[in-house]
Amino acid sequence: MIIDSHIHYSLPRTCEEVLEALEMTGCEYGNLVAQLSKTRASETLDCLCAKYLSKGKLYTYGSLDVTEYYKMNELGKKQAEHVEKLMACGCDGIKMLEGKPEERKKFPIPDFDSPEFDAYFEYMEKNRIPIVWHINDPEEFWDINKVPEWALRSGWFYDDSFVNNEKQYTQVENVLKKHPNLVVAFAHFYFLSAQLDRLGEMFDKYPNVCVDMAPGIELFENLSKNIEVSRKFFEKYQDRIIYGTDICRLEETPDNDFNLKDTIIRGKLCQEFIVKDKVYIPGDEKSLLGKDDLNLNGLNLPKEIADKIFYKNFLRITGKPKEINVDEVLKEIEREKDRVKFLSSFNNEKCNLSYLETIENIFKTK
């Protein structure tokens, strides 16, 4: 069995397309992780809708309430209340994109170790609700002399106007000191694939911290450079690593840099790196992984360890997909309408509720 723990989804893509992606990449189940939006508030309801239609094949990790970052009135308490409502709808956990430097710049998000977040992290720790948390990006994105050309094209060079990556690592460490039993999977190997000793120290301190393997090219290149050290790391921390691909949109469109071929490439790379000793991935200029071929040393892990990474670790943390509660989802749709109206007014933009009306109609007619 393989569960893809890290898939992005939003309308107008369909549930069928997500299930197609799972089939194309040899996965039985997938987890949709919702992103924040400056106009639409979040993708949570999109993801819950796809989960509802998937007949048990999909999980959903919802996002926090982005409007609370503008209000800053008992932020932690309000986010905890928001999570409680999402879990009642049928969410299986929470996705925090808040640690991506672009998001920290886009939204007025306070430091994670500030008192404003305390009530939220306390609630998550107490109730053992899992978080997929994106913190930082590859460390070379902060160095103009090292940032790759493809990252520059995507606007992923972070100058002094962005949050510093080490500052964010310090904030997260402070959160974990206060909440040592927080159940969290840091996305993209916590961007510490070149600092395995540092990541291992965090694993040793905090028993419920994991990472997922969603790429970044740098993740696999860094691990490949010293494959024996990497293999020993995976053997030692085999219970703390989770399979994920970060795939999203399935069709190639003019404003869309992901496509069907990218989906296949990501699945092939992530799976073969775990189970083979040599991995060759042809480059493709339309894939986010780039136009250059990848020739990598693979981990060649035994089946019992590979199975933990492919599905057992995710199941241990998340369990079976929670049932969707349609009545609670309909209530959440009304709350989301208010958030969209708030953001439209705040940003002085036209309010568009059409996507929520589409979701509402699906839940009311199915």
C-alpha positions, -999 to 999 in steps of 0.1 A, spaced: 0 0 0 11 36 -6 -6 67 8 4 101 -7 3 123 24 9 156 5 -14 165 -24 -26 200 -33 -61 204 -46 -87 231 -54 -116 237 -78 -121 236 -108 -101 204 -106 -123 174 -100 -122 145 -75 -119 122 -104 -86 139 -115 -72 134 -80 -81 97 -80 -65 95 -115 -33 109 -101 -33 83 -73 -38 56 -99 -11 69 -121 14 70 -92 4 37 -77 -12 50 -46 -43 36 -29 -51 68 -8 -42 104 -8 -42 133 17 -53 168 4 -35 196 22 -54 229 20 -36 262 13 -44 297 24 -57 323 -1 -58 361 0 -91 362 -18 -108 328 -12 -96 323 24 -86 287 20 -89 255 0 -103 235 29 -139 232 15 -126 223 -19 -107 195 -3 -136 184 19 -158 183 -12 -133 160 -31 -130 138 0 -168 135 2 -170 124 -34 -140 100 -32 -157 71 -14 -131 68 13 -100 73 -9 -90 108 3 -81 125 36 -82 162 41 -59 184 63 -77 218 65 -60 252 69 -63 278 96 -86 309 95 -65 335 76 -89 363 86 -78 360 122 -43 372 113 -59 405 104 -81 408 134 -55 396 160 -81 392 187 -73 362 209 -57 346 178 -47 313 194 -81 307 210 -99 316 177 -77 293 157 -83 265 182 -121 270 179 -117 270 141 -98 237 142 -125 222 164 -152 231 138 -131 217 109 -126 184 127 -164 182 132 -167 186 95 -145 156 88 -110 170 85 -83 146 95 -56 172 105 -44 207 98 -20 220 71 0 251 80 16 268 50 22 298 73 60 290 76 66 294 38 85 328 35 60 340 8 31 334 32 48 352 61 52 382 38 17 380 23 -2 377 56 3 395 89 13 362 107 29 367 141 60 348 152 51 312 160 66 313 194 47 345 204 20 343 231 -7 349 204 -2 313 191 0 296 226 -37 286 229 -37 271 194 -6 249 199 -18 239 234 -51 227 219 -34 208 191 -10 191 215 -37 182 240 -60 167 214 -32 151 194 -44 166 161 -17 161 135 -2 191 116 16 191 83 37 223 87 57 240 59 87 258 74 112 277 53 124 266 18 158 253 7 185 272 25 202 283 -8 171 304 -15 184 330 9 218 332 -9 218 351 -42 250 333 -52 235 298 -47 198 301 -55 190 280 -86 178 298 -118 144 280 -117 138 293 -82 147 328 -92 122 326 -121 95 316 -95 104 345 -72 120 323 -46 150 343 -37 145 356 -2 162 389 6 160 409 38 123 417 32 114 380 39 116 362 72 150 346 78 151 308 78 172 304 109 148 328 128 119 305 118 138 274 129 144 291 163 107 300 166 97 264 159 122 250 184 107 273 210 72 261 201 83 225 206 100 233 239 66 246 252 46 218 235 70 188 233 42 163 225 29 182 195 21 158 166 36 174 135 51 164 102 74 190 88 69 192 50 98 186 26 121 170 51 121 203 71 146 214 45 173 198 65 184 171 41 219 186 41 219 187 79 208 152 90 226 154 124 205 185 132 173 168 121 182 137 141 187 158 173 152 172 169 138 136 164 156 126 196 141 154 216 105 153 204 88 119 201 59 130 178 78 150 152 81 136 117 90 148 83 75 141 48 96 134 17 77 157 -7 103 171 -32 123 198 -36 150 185 -59 176 195 -33 161 169 -9 170 139 -31 203 154 -44 215 160 -9 206 125 3 222 110 -28 255 126 -22 263 105 8 239 76 4 254 54 31 249 81 58 214 88 44 205 51 45 216 48 81 196 78 90 165 63 74 171 30 92 174 48 126 145 71 121 123 48 101 92 56 122 95 94 116 95 97 78 64 99 56 58 95 19 44 125 -1 48 140 -35 34 176 -34 15 169 -67 -14 191 -76 -32 202 -108 -33 174 -134 -39 194 -166 -15 217 -184 -30 252 -188 -14 286 -197 -12 296 -161 -3 262 -147 32 249 -143 21 214 -133 9 187 -156 2 150 -160 38 143 -168 50 161 -137 27 140 -116 42 108 -130 78 122 -126 72 130 -89 57 97 -81 85 78 -99 112 98 -82 98 96 -46 91 59 -48 122 47 -67 145 66 -44 131 47 -14 133 12 -29 161 12 -55 199 17 -53 201 37 -86 175 62 -98 173 78 -132 146 105 -139 146 121 -174 143 159 -171 113 177 -184 111 215 -189 74 215 -180 80 198 -146 88 218 -115 117 194 -110 134 209 -140 147 201 -175 179 184 -163 181 146 -159 185 132 -124 210 104 -118 208 96 -81 219 70 -57 189 54 -41 182 42 -5 173 6 -15 155 2 18 141 -32 29 104 -37 25 96 -35 62 111 0 64 97 11 30 62 1 42 65 23 72 74 53 50 49 45 23 18 42 46 23 28 81 37 60 97 9 81 82 -17 57 94 -2 57 129 -5 95 131 -38 100 112 -58 68 114 -86 60 90 -103 89 71 -129 106 92 -165 106 81 -178 138 65 -206 155 85 -226 173 58 -246 194 83 -213 207 98 -198 213 64 -228 234 54 -223 255 85 -186 259 76 -196 271 41 -215 300 57 -186 309 79 -163 307 48 -186 331 29 -181 356 57 -143 352 55 -143 358 18 -165 389 22 -141 401 49 -110 396 27 -127 412 -3 -136 443 18 -101 445 33 -84 442 -1 -110 464 -18 -117 437 -44 -149 423 -58 -164 395 -38 -167 361 -56 -186 334 -38 -193 312 -69 -169 284 -59 -185 282 -25 -219 280 -41 -207 252 -63 -195 233 -32 -227 240 -14 -248 226 -42 -228 194 -42 -233 188 -5 -270 197 -7 -278 175 -37 -257 144 -31 
